[in-house]
Structure formats: structure tokens, C-alpha cells
Amino acid sequence: MKYSRSIGKEPSLLRIVLVSVILHLIFVAMVTIPTKPKTRDYRPFSVKLVGPIEKYETGTIIQPPVEIKSKEIVKKVTIIEKATTPKVVKPIPQPKADMEVEIAKEAERLRAITKLAKTLEQEKNVAKEIERLRAISKLTKTLEQEKKREIQIRKERTIGTPKSAEVTGAAGESEDIVFYEDIIRQKIWGYWVHPNHNISGLETIISVIIRKNGEIKVREVEKSSGDLLFDRSAIKAISKANPLPPPPDGEMEIGLRFIP
Amino acid sequence: MIFFLVCSLFTASDAKVYIDITAPAFRKLPLSISHTGPDEAKEVAEIVKNDLDFTGIFHLTDPDILGAEITVKIDAAVSEIIKTDVLVFDLIKNEEILSKRYTASKSILRALSHSISNDIFKVITGKDGIFRTRLAYTVNSSDKKGLYIMDWDGYNPVRVVAKGLTLSQSWSHDSQYLVYSSERDRNWGIYSLDLEKYKETMLFSGKSLNLVGGISPNGLIAFSSSKDGSPEIYVMNIDGSNHRKLIKSFGIDVSPVFSPDGSQIAFVSDRGGSPQIYIMDADGARLRRLTFEGSYNTSPMWSPDGKWIVFVGRKDGNNHIFMIKFDGSDLRQLTEKGNNENPTLSPDGMFIAFDSDRDGSKGIYLMSINGERQKRITPKDIKAMNPKWSPYHI
């Protein structure tokens, strides 16, 4: 009786989960879809290029030249677009008609002008940005220095008096060590095999010394798992991984914790 | 599938780095066994090989080819008695881990070999081997009926009780007694057989059906009796004294088995409408239902660590061996073919023996606790069933 009741309850839970998943999907879709049209917004740019040359020399390119609407210009617009875009792919195509040549020339001029205007503006902007960046970098530097000081203070508290050499290269060295620890982990793991599936809950800690030349020496079994085969598999992995690459800071002692 | 737990710890005191290494690959331990001496040496080596191979831990390699991590050398000399020198060498630790001489009469060569297996298993895994344990079982073939005991691998069967029809035997924890139900003169009585003195004693009898369940570590026998109508759960002392009813119900309560520490009893009851497995404290308190899947679950047995219950469940019309965690979670099916019944666990919890009709006639099978390496150990012309695994020391 209990069995059949429990079966009756289960589908309702499933339905709830399904409905919630569908609702979530709809919500996510609603959020993500409207962002796409923004990227297609390249129309105003093509209009800029066609603007009357002499009128907008000073760099006020942003004003849309909507007033001039002769058929020629409209044609030009379309032709320029066609002529210029392939130019990127084919460097010097010989235009057959004179019209096209003129149009191409005009387009080049336009580009030069817009470039000039842009560079002027950009220069101004760049200057501003450089100032900003300088300010930011100053801030970050001070923050970093503060962090370094904190680390130094912590080190002094935990280890005692630190050597001057250690302090100066602290950041670089710790990165090296983290990288080296990764190498140790990968190499020993690569050799770790166990003949029994049923090993959950076991833990073995083995203390080893890694010599300057990378040779591993087992110092002691710091914590035995109580399972002879498991301890053996850990020691075997270490002995097969021997030798390791030389450690970055000379001889070191580490604990290797084996957990399934 | 494979992942690392990247976690380095700096302890405040000595700033020693600890690197975690997780998720080892699974690979059997390569071990080679070589032998020198007369034919008996080969025989011993073969028995040891079979024992170690069945554990699933070792990969037995050719001694002539490199690759073994552990080498076993067996050297035997035979006259009236067999003298066997065994040398076990660990090539990883680069040290000799066992060097021992075994001496025995030729007639017990198998027992001597199983002792060697036990010692090798112990020095490598640190755990006791089960290679000297035995199985008590019943045979139902016309002229061979009775209660038998054989080695765990099916060799050396010996009939210990031939009288009447015997059922539901159980070992006492010191392996001294075998307690069983037997029908004599149309009465189902409960008997105990002293295996040292080879003496049978009647503990309980009546017109009703009285079936032995399990025996607790301190020698309490749990059994079911229908003397008051439907079968109910009782306990009594190992000498048959002080029997008392543990739990009352209107339905059928049978197959009571003690947990390894003796604090709880698992049994089968149909109080919920269908036979299901229930657990209660050894005094009958705190009754709770363990199995909910399916409409027929019987024959509970505890794993030696008390964490699992192995039982028989009916699925698609056939009976199969299942196991489930003591708290009712993690149900696993272990058999696939035929009808598989009466599971019993080895004392180390690594193997299950059971009976099955998958090859036509009922026979006794072994498998590892995860259902792997299933094999028949009794001959096909003998109808053998209801195995019960002995404790370690026998």
C-alpha cells in the first residue's frame, strides 16, 4: 500500500520541476533575445561616408546629410558601398567606367578626412584616458603595496623574522611553488592505482622531503589509513613518481594526502 | 570522470604544505606465483592461485615475465608429510614480507594450501583471509539427503546430519555449534550439533513449525515458531533454556537474524500485506520497515560491518539477490539469471554464497559482494541449497 502511494506522489513533483524548468527557459530567452538587434546597427555609418565633402570638413561628420536627396547621390551611395567593401579584399581593382573612378576617388578623400577628424578627437580622448589610467595604476600600485605589506606582516607573524631575499621576490616565488605543487600532484596521481573499489572514507598522509635534484625521500607515514593495501598504494605512487623535477627553492618538505 | 581536488593548506605553526591527491585509478595488484619441487608443489600453487584470484584484488602474472609487484615462491618436499617453504617478496618495498615453512600430512594438502593463501593475503592486505572458512548447506538429492559442510571453494564435502529433513542451519559465533531445524517423527524440532564432540542435542520441539534464524554473538538463538497460531519471533539461550516471544502480530513473522553486534534483529513479516524485511531492537522495541520496493522480500542477512542487509527480492517473476543499506537507501541488484536464494556472507564481507537454479538444478554459487565473478561450486548432479558461511575460525 505504502509503495503504491509513494508512486502516486512522484509524478507531481516531476511535473513541478518540468514546469519550473520551462518557465526558467522562457525567462532566459526573454532576457537574451533583445540584445541581438543592437549589433546590426550599422546604417548611420554608411550615410556618414556620403556626406557633401566641402561642407563637413571640420569634423562634424555625425550630422546626417539627409537634405541632399538627388538620384545621383543615392546611386553613388549604393555604388560606393559596393565599390569600397570589396576593395578590402581586392587591393587595386581597375574600375571600367569614369564615374566609378571618380566615385572611388571621392570615397578615398572622404575617408582621409574622416580619419583626420577621428585622429584629432582620438588624440584628445587618448590623452584623457592616459591620465585616467595613470590614476588607476597609481591606485592599484598602492593597493598592491598594501597587500604585500600585509603578506609580509603575516609571514613575520607565522614564521618569525623573514630573510630580506624572500621578501623582495615573494610574489614570483609563491607562483613558482604553486606551479611546482601542481606538477607534484599530477605526477604522483598519474602513478596512483588501487586494486579495490571499496575504499571510501580512507585517508593516508605521507610526509616527504624533495631534494634539490628532485629526488623524493619518504620521511614518515604521518597518518595511516589503517588499510595496508591503501597505504601501500600511496607509497608505490610516490616511489614510481620519483624523481620529480628539481623544486624552485631548493630542498622542501611537504605532506601528501591521499584520499579516494 | 577524473578530477583533482586542488587544495593546499598552510598550517599556522610550521607552514608545511599539504597536497591532496584524489581518485586513484583501479588496477589489480600484479602478483606472480612460482613453484619448485614435485607434483604436490604445483597442486599447492594452483590452490593458492585460485584462492587469491577469486578475491578480485590480484592479477596473477606469469613468473617468467617481468611486471609483478609481489612474487610468491613455493618450494615443496614430499615424503610421508609435505614440507612447503613459502617466500613472498614485495618488489615495490624491496623487502621480503613473508618467509614461512608449512608442514602437514599429505591428506590435508588443500587445508595447508588455504593456510598459505591466508598468510599471503594477510601480509599484503593486513586483513584475515577467508580461505580456511567453510560452508554448511543442505542436500536434497534422494540418497544423499542431509546437512553437509564443505570448504569455501566447494571441496571436501562431509555429511554431518543424515537423519530426517534438515533446514535453516546457523553457525554459532565460535563455530563450535551448528543449530538447525529438523523434522523427526512429524515434529519440527530445533537441534544443535557440537562439532567438537560430534553430539546432537534437541533444544526445542513441538507440533508446530519451528525454524532457526540466526545466533547472536553472545549465544542467543532467534527462531520462528507457530506454536501459538501464526509464526512469531522467539529467542532462547544456546542450550535451549529460557525461550520467550519477542514480538506479536496477526501476520507471519519469520527468518529473524541478529546484527553483527547483537543489538538488532532483521526479520520478514507480512504485517504490511506482503512479505517485507523489518528491523527491530533485540528486545523487540523500535520496529521499522526496511524494504518498500517490490512485493516479496525475504531471507535477510547482515553484512559483517552491520551497514548492509543482503536479501532475496522477487523481480519480474524471478527471485534475485539484492543488497540495501541498513537505513533503507542504495538498493542494488546482484544477480540476473534464474532464481537466486538464501544468501550468506563471508566473515570478511567480501563474498556472498547463495543457491541458484540458473543452470537447471539447484546448486551453490559464490560471487563477490558487488555481484562479480559468479561461479558454481557444487556439482550439477547434486541438489544443494541453503548455504551458511562459517565464522573465520573453524
Boltz contact constraints between the chains, C-beta under 6 A:
constraints:
  - contact:
      token1: [A, 3]
      token2: [B, 292]
      max_distance: 6.0
  - contact:
      token1: [A, 158]
      token2: [B, 12]
      max_distance: 6.0
  - contact:
      token1: [A, 158]
      token2: [B, 15]
      max_distance: 6.0
  - contact:
      token1: [A, 181]
      token2: [B, 8]
      max_distance: 6.0
  - contact:
      token1: [A, 181]
      token2: [B, 19]
      max_distance: 6.0
  - contact:
      token1: [A, 184]
      token2: [B, 19]
      max_distance: 6.0
  - contact:
      token1: [A, 185]
      token2: [B, 19]
      max_distance: 6.0
  - contact:
      token1: [A, 185]
      token2: [B, 21]
      max_distance: 6.0
  - contact:
      token1: [A, 188]
      token2: [B, 21]
      max_distance: 6.0
  - contact:
      token1: [A, 189]
      token2: [B, 21]
      max_distance: 6.0
  - contact:
      token1: [A, 192]
      token2: [B, 24]
      max_distance: 6.0
  - contact:
      token1: [A, 193]
      token2: [B, 24]
      max_distance: 6.0
  - contact:
      token1: [A, 193]
      token2: [B, 25]
      max_distance: 6.0
  - contact:
      token1: [A, 193]
      token2: [B, 27]
      max_distance: 6.0
  - contact:
      token1: [A, 194]
      token2: [B, 24]
      max_distance: 6.0
  - contact:
      token1: [A, 195]
      token2: [B, 28]
      max_distance: 6.0
  - contact:
      token1: [A, 195]
      token2: [B, 29]
      max_distance: 6.0
  - contact:
      token1: [A, 195]
      token2: [B, 57]
      max_distance: 6.0
  - contact:
      token1: [A, 196]
      token2: [B, 57]
      max_distance: 6.0
  - contact:
      token1: [A, 228]
      token2: [B, 125]
      max_distance: 6.0
  - contact:
      token1: [A, 228]
      token2: [B, 126]
      max_distance: 6.0
  - contact:
      token1: [A, 229]
      token2: [B, 125]
      max_distance: 6.0
  - contact:
      token1: [A, 236]
      token2: [B, 92]
      max_distance: 6.0
  - contact:
      token1: [A, 254]
      token2: [B, 17]
      max_distance: 6.0
  - contact:
      token1: [A, 255]
      token2: [B, 16]
      max_distance: 6.0
  - contact:
      token1: [A, 255]
      token2: [B, 18]
      max_distance: 6.0
  - contact:
      token1: [A, 256]
      token2: [B, 19]
      max_distance: 6.0
  - contact:
      token1: [A, 257]
      token2: [B, 18]
      max_distance: 6.0
  - contact:
      token1: [A, 257]
      token2: [B, 20]
      max_distance: 6.0
  - contact:
      token1: [A, 258]
      token2: [B, 21]
      max_distance: 6.0
  - contact:
      token1: [A, 259]
      token2: [B, 22]
      max_distance: 6.0
